[in-house]
Amino acid sequence: MSQETVQEGYFGEFGGSFVPPELQEVLEYLSSQFYKFKDDPEFVEEYKYYLREYVGRENPLTYAERITEKWGGAKIYLKREDLNHTGAHKINNVVGQILLAKRMGAKRVIAETGAGQHGVATATACAMFGMDCVIYMGAEDTRRQALNVFRMELLGAKVVAVTKGQARLKDAVDEALNDLVQNYKNTFYLLGSAVGPHPFPTMVKHFQSIVSEESKRQILEKEGRLPDAVLACVGGGSNAIGAFAHYIDESSVRLIGVEPDQAATLTEGVPSIIHGFKCLVLLDEQGNPRPTYSIAAGLDYPGIGPEHSHLKVTGRAEYVTVTNDEVLAAFQELSRAEGIIPALESSHAVAYAKKLAPTLGKDGIIIVNLSGRGDKDVEQVFHMLK
């Protein structure tokens, strides 16, 4: 279900499209094509085909029995986005958007990436459909995620290391938007998170909602009732809005987004405009986006999706923070207890589940969206723990 208001592209006061006129025309055309095809039977069938035959969906909702026993309290279920082709939830949205790009006649695709998972997924889909692919990535993130950079290049993408600003995700988005303004006539911007000007947040939510569509059905089959809480890490917000989507109208289910304590946009942010849309933003004393840091490159962003901003101010969702030490502990504990190595991003949600589970009692049920696998992070964590 949607929190989008009658005013297209807005979630309460958040969202919109604050871009130059020439780019607005491009976005309006993109919006018209998205609404034209999103429910078209042929488009839907092709999307489901690739989710099944290429991505590997549907993926399991796994009961984490040993970690549940270790931490005490509520049962913990893991929605296994880590088992998707390319290793994260990002491919769900990429497949949907690449099919849209194909129908729009695009030959060149650009994208931004932080941890590299969206970049890898985009490069993968472009290889499959024979499209030129350019990925913008902060130079600092290319260092932290060198293996993913190699993966993208192996798949035929050109990776552009952005050295401006903090050389992180925000700066990569800046450069991707600049590219789109200059090349909009032949370029499709495949935005990876639930951010940006309309229609991007709505598009990303639509394609990521497959996560909660499955988990809701799966938990009813396994437990006969809805969960007490759904947990997901939050950076820009794509995995979380996908994990929350089909529970938003279920008032009995707590929706909890987990942020890094050094990039706590929803905890400390104020309404502002960033990257062409209005959301909660971390600002410095001069009113500029504040430098952020997270050990998980995919969460290192000073803004947040507009629907998350709306869910925060209306009180429908809760947003909490965890520390780097808690994240590293969760990364190791889940690996040892369940034989599942989570991405550092996903480990934020796992870390909060450890705190929440004992408060709900043995009858409680928690779903943690395990948004990605941690193969990409093992070397980084190895050096951090030395």
C-alpha positions in Angstrom: 0.0 0.0 0.0 1.1 3.6 -0.5 1.5 6.6 1.8 1.6 8.8 -1.3 -0.9 11.6 -1.2 -3.3 12.8 -3.9 -0.6 15.3 -4.9 1.6 13.1 -7.1 5.1 12.5 -5.9 4.5 13.7 -2.3 4.3 11.8 1.0 2.8 14.4 3.3 5.2 17.4 3.0 8.0 15.3 1.6 9.0 14.3 -1.9 8.4 16.4 -5.0 10.7 17.3 -7.8 13.0 20.3 -7.6 15.1 20.1 -10.7 15.9 22.3 -13.8 13.1 22.5 -16.4 14.8 20.4 -19.0 15.3 17.6 -16.5 11.7 18.0 -15.3 10.5 17.1 -18.8 12.6 13.9 -18.7 11.2 13.0 -15.3 7.6 13.6 -16.4 8.1 11.3 -19.4 9.7 8.7 -17.2 6.8 9.0 -14.8 4.3 8.5 -17.7 6.1 5.5 -18.9 6.3 3.9 -15.4 2.6 4.3 -14.8 1.9 3.1 -18.3 3.8 -0.2 -17.9 3.9 -1.0 -14.1 0.5 -2.8 -14.2 0.6 -3.9 -17.8 0.2 -7.7 -17.9 3.0 -8.3 -20.3 5.4 -6.1 -18.3 4.4 -7.7 -15.0 4.8 -11.2 -16.5 8.3 -10.4 -17.8 9.3 -8.9 -14.5 8.1 -12.0 -12.6 9.9 -14.2 -15.1 13.3 -12.5 -14.5 12.7 -12.4 -10.7 12.1 -16.2 -10.8 14.6 -17.4 -13.5 17.4 -14.8 -13.0 17.2 -13.4 -9.5 16.1 -16.7 -7.9 13.0 -15.5 -6.1 11.1 -16.3 -4.1 13.7 -16.4 -1.4 13.1 -18.0 2.1 12.0 -16.5 5.3 14.4 -18.4 7.5 13.8 -19.0 11.3 17.1 -18.2 13.0 16.7 -20.8 15.8 20.2 -20.6 17.3 20.4 -16.8 17.4 16.9 -16.7 18.9 17.9 -19.1 21.7 21.2 -17.2 22.3 19.5 -13.8 22.6 16.3 -14.9 24.3 12.8 -13.6 23.8 11.1 -13.3 20.4 11.5 -15.6 17.5 13.7 -14.0 14.8 13.0 -14.6 11.1 15.4 -13.5 8.4 14.1 -12.4 5.0 16.9 -13.8 2.8 17.6 -11.0 0.3 21.2 -12.1 0.6 20.3 -15.2 -1.5 19.4 -13.1 -4.6 21.6 -13.1 -7.6 24.3 -10.5 -7.1 23.9 -10.8 -3.3 21.4 -8.2 -2.2 17.9 -6.7 -2.6 19.1 -4.2 -5.2 18.5 -6.5 -8.1 14.7 -6.4 -7.5 14.5 -2.8 -8.5 17.2 -3.0 -11.2 15.3 -5.7 -13.1 12.1 -3.6 -13.0 13.8 -0.4 -14.1 15.9 -2.1 -16.8 12.8 -3.6 -18.4 11.3 -0.1 -18.3 14.5 1.4 -19.9 14.2 -1.3 -22.6 10.7 -0.2 -23.4 11.8 3.4 -23.5 14.5 2.6 -26.1 17.4 3.5 -23.9 20.9 2.3 -25.0 22.9 3.9 -22.1 22.3 3.4 -18.4 23.9 5.3 -15.5 23.7 4.6 -11.8 25.2 5.7 -8.5 26.4 3.2 -5.9 27.7 3.3 -2.3 28.5 -0.2 -1.1 28.7 -1.3 -4.7 25.7 -3.7 -4.6 23.4 -1.5 -6.7 26.3 -0.9 -9.1 26.9 -4.6 -9.4 23.2 -5.3 -10.0 23.0 -2.6 -12.6 26.1 -3.8 -14.4 24.7 -7.3 -14.3 21.4 -6.3 -15.9 23.1 -4.1 -18.5 25.3 -7.0 -19.5 22.2 -9.2 -19.8 20.4 -6.7 -22.0 23.5 -5.4 -23.9 23.3 -1.8 -22.7 26.2 0.6 -22.1 26.7 1.1 -18.4 28.4 3.9 -16.4 28.5 3.7 -12.6 29.4 6.7 -10.4 31.0 5.8 -7.0 32.7 7.9 -4.4 36.5 7.4 -4.5 36.4 6.6 -0.8 33.9 3.9 -1.4 35.9 2.5 -4.4 38.7 1.9 -1.9 36.4 0.3 0.7 34.7 -1.9 -1.8 37.4 -2.6 -4.3 36.1 -6.1 -5.0 32.7 -4.8 -6.1 34.5 -2.3 -8.4 36.2 -5.2 -10.0 32.9 -7.0 -10.3 31.3 -4.1 -12.1 34.2 -3.7 -14.5 34.2 -7.5 -15.1 30.6 -7.2 -16.1 31.5 -4.5 -18.7 30.6 -1.3 -16.7 32.7 1.8 -16.6 33.2 2.8 -13.0 33.8 6.6 -12.4 35.5 7.3 -9.1 34.1 10.6 -7.8 36.7 12.7 -5.9 34.5 15.7 -5.0 33.2 16.5 -1.5 33.6 13.5 0.9 34.1 11.2 -2.1 31.1 9.1 -0.9 27.6 8.2 -1.9 26.1 11.8 -1.9 28.9 12.9 -4.2 28.3 10.0 -6.5 24.6 10.9 -6.7 25.6 14.5 -7.6 27.7 13.4 -10.5 25.1 10.9 -11.8 22.5 13.7 -11.8 24.9 16.0 -13.6 25.4 13.3 -16.2 21.6 12.9 -16.7 21.2 16.7 -17.2 23.8 16.6 -19.9 22.8 13.4 -21.6 19.1 12.9 -20.9 18.2 12.4 -24.5 19.9 9.0 -24.7 20.4 8.0 -21.0 18.3 6.2 -18.4 19.3 7.0 -14.8 18.7 3.7 -12.9 18.5 5.2 -9.3 19.1 2.6 -6.7 17.5 3.9 -3.5 14.1 5.3 -2.6 15.4 8.8 -2.9 15.5 11.5 -5.6 12.8 13.5 -7.4 9.5 12.0 -8.4 9.0 9.3 -9.8 12.1 7.6 -8.4 10.9 7.0 -4.8 7.6 5.6 -6.0 9.3 3.4 -8.7 11.8 2.0 -6.3 9.2 1.2 -3.7 7.0 -0.5 -6.3 9.8 -2.9 -7.4 11.1 -3.5 -3.9 7.7 -4.2 -2.4 8.1 -7.8 -3.6 10.1 -8.2 -0.3 7.2 -7.6 2.0 4.7 -9.2 -0.4 6.6 -12.4 0.1 7.4 -12.1 3.8 3.8 -11.3 4.8 2.6 -14.4 3.0 5.4 -16.5 4.4 5.0 -15.5 8.0 1.3 -16.2 7.9 2.1 -19.7 6.6 4.7 -20.3 9.2 3.2 -18.7 12.3 -0.5 -18.1 11.4 -0.2 -14.4 12.3 1.7 -11.2 11.4 5.0 -10.3 13.1 5.2 -7.9 16.0 8.0 -6.0 14.3 9.7 -5.7 10.9 13.3 -4.4 11.1 15.5 -3.1 8.3 18.6 -1.0 8.0 18.1 2.5 6.5 20.5 4.5 4.3 18.6 6.0 1.5 15.8 3.6 2.3 15.2 1.1 -0.5 15.4 -2.2 1.4 13.5 -0.8 4.3 10.6 0.6 2.2 10.4 -2.7 0.4 10.4 -4.6 3.7 7.7 -2.2 5.2 5.4 -1.7 2.1 2.8 -4.4 2.7 2.7 -3.8 6.5 2.2 -0.1 6.4 -1.6 -0.5 6.8 -1.2 -3.2 9.4 -1.2 -1.1 12.6 -0.3 -4.0 14.8 3.1 -4.4 13.1 5.9 -2.1 14.3 8.1 -0.9 11.5 11.6 -0.1 12.7 14.4 1.4 10.6 17.9 1.1 11.9 20.5 3.8 11.1 24.2 4.2 11.9 24.7 6.5 14.8 27.0 8.7 12.7 24.5 9.1 9.8 21.3 9.3 11.8 19.2 11.2 9.3 15.8 10.2 10.6 16.8 10.7 14.3 18.5 14.1 13.8 17.6 15.4 10.4 15.4 18.4 9.5 13.2 19.1 6.5 15.3 20.3 3.5 15.9 19.8 -0.2 18.6 17.5 -1.4 19.2 15.9 -4.8 15.9 17.4 -6.2 13.5 16.3 -3.5 12.4 17.3 0.0 13.2 15.0 3.0 14.8 14.9 6.4 18.4 15.9 5.9 21.4 16.2 8.2 22.6 19.8 8.0 25.6 21.6 9.3 25.5 25.1 10.9 25.7 26.7 7.4 22.7 24.7 6.2 24.6 22.4 4.0 24.4 18.6 4.0 26.5 17.4 7.0 29.4 15.0 6.5 28.3 11.5 7.5 30.2 8.3 8.2 29.2 4.6 8.4 31.3 1.5 8.3 28.7 0.3 5.9 29.2 2.3 2.7 25.6 1.7 1.6 24.2 3.7 4.6 26.5 6.7 4.3 24.0 9.3 3.1 22.9 12.6 4.7 19.3 12.4 3.3 16.6 9.7 3.3 13.7 8.6 1.2 10.6 11.0 1.4 8.3 8.2 2.4 10.5 7.3 5.4 10.5 11.0 6.3 6.7 10.9 6.3 6.5 7.6 8.2 8.8 9.2 10.8 6.9 12.5 11.3 3.5 10.7 11.4 4.8 8.2 13.9 3.9 5.1 11.8 7.5 3.9 11.8 10.2 4.1 14.4 13.8 4.9 13.6 16.7 4.0 15.9 20.5 4.0 15.8 23.2 1.4 16.6 26.9 1.9 17.1 29.7 0.5 14.9 30.8 -1.8 17.7 27.2 -3.2 18.0 27.2 -3.7 14.2 30.5 -5.6 14.2 29.3 -7.8 17.1 26.1 -8.6 15.2 28.1 -9.4 12.0 30.1 -11.9 13.9 27.4 -13.4 16.0 25.0 -14.2 13.2 27.9 -15.7 11.2 28.8 -18.0 14.0 25.3 -18.9 15.2 23.6 -19.4 11.8 26.3 -19.8 9.2 25.0 -16.7 7.5 27.4 -13.8 6.9 25.3 -10.6 6.7 26.3 -7.4 4.9 27.5 -4.7 7.2 24.4 -2.7 6.2 22.1 -5.6 7.2 24.1 -6.1 10.4 22.6 -2.8 11.7 19.1 -4.4 11.7 20.5 -7.6 13.2 22.2 -5.5 16.0 18.9 -3.9 16.9 17.1 -7.2 16.8 19.4 -8.4 19.6 18.1 -5.5 21.7 14.5 -5.8 20.8 14.0 -9.6 21.1 14.3 -9.9 24.9 11.7 -7.1 25.3 9.0 -9.0 23.4 9.0 -12.3 25.2 8.9 -15.8 23.9 5.7 -15.3 22.0 7.0 -12.4 20.0 7.9 -12.5 16.3 10.5 -10.3 14.6 11.3 -10.2 10.8 14.7 -8.9 10.0 15.2 -7.9 6.4 18.7 -9.4 5.6 19.2 -7.0 2.8 22.5 -8.5 1.6 25.3 -10.9 2.1 28.6 -10.0 3.7 31.1 -11.4 1.2 31.9 -7.8 0.1 32.7 -6.8 3.7 34.8 -9.7 4.9 38.1 -8.1 4.0 37.1 -4.8 5.5 36.0 -6.4 8.8 39.2 -8.5 8.8 41.3 -5.4 8.9 39.0 -3.7 11.4 39.2 -6.6 13.9 43.0 -7.0 13.6 
